[in-house]
C-alpha cells in the first residue's frame, strides 16, 4: 500500500509463524523499496494484479529526478 501523497509505503504478508509488516517513510528515497516495486511491476505471473502493476510502473516513471537513486543513474 502507498499513501495517496506517496509519503509512506506499507507492505504486509503472512510469514511462517506470523505476519510480516514493513512501513517506510519517503519510499522514493529507499533503494530497497524502489527495487521491490520495480520487481513487482515487471513480475510475469498469471495471477499478478495487472492494474496494480500498471499503477506502480506509472508511479516509478513519474518520480522526481531528485528521487532517482545513485544506482539508477
N, C-alpha and C positions, 0 to 999 in steps of 0.2 A: 504494500500500500504506500501511496505517496500523498503527502498533504497537498491540498489544492494549490498552495503557493510554492510548492516544491521545497519547503524548508525542512521537512522531516520525511525519512524513509523508514518504514517498518516492515519487517519480514518475519513471518511465523510459519512453523511447520512442526509436525509431530516427529519426535525423536524416538529412540528405542525405549526410553524409560520416562519420557515426559514431553513437554512442549518446548521447542527452541524458539526464542524471540530475540530479534535484533532491532534496535532503534538507532538511527544515525541522523544527527542534525547536519544540515547542509550537505546532502548527498552528492551534489555536483562537485564537491571538493574531495570526495573519497574515491581513490582509485579502485578500491575493492568493490564498492557499490557500483561504480561505472562498469567494471569488468563483469560483475554478476548480471547487471541489466543488459549489457551488450550480448552476453551469452544467451540469456532468455529470449531476447528479441530475435535472435537468429536460430533458436533451437528448432530443429526439424523433427518434430514429434507429432503424430496424428492427433493426439488429444490435447495438444497445447492450445491455449486460448489465443486464437489468431488476432482478435480485436485488441487484446492486451498487448500482444507483441507489436502491433502497429503503433499503439499509443506510446509504448516505451521507445520504439525507434524514433518516433517524431520528437519525443522529449530529448533524447540523446542528440539528435541533429540540431535541435533548437537551443542548445546550451550556449551561453555567452562565451565568446572566445577566451575570456579570462579564466573560465572554469575548466579549460582543457588541461589535462594533467601533463606532466613532463613527458611521460611515456607515449602520449598521443601525438606529440609534436614531431 
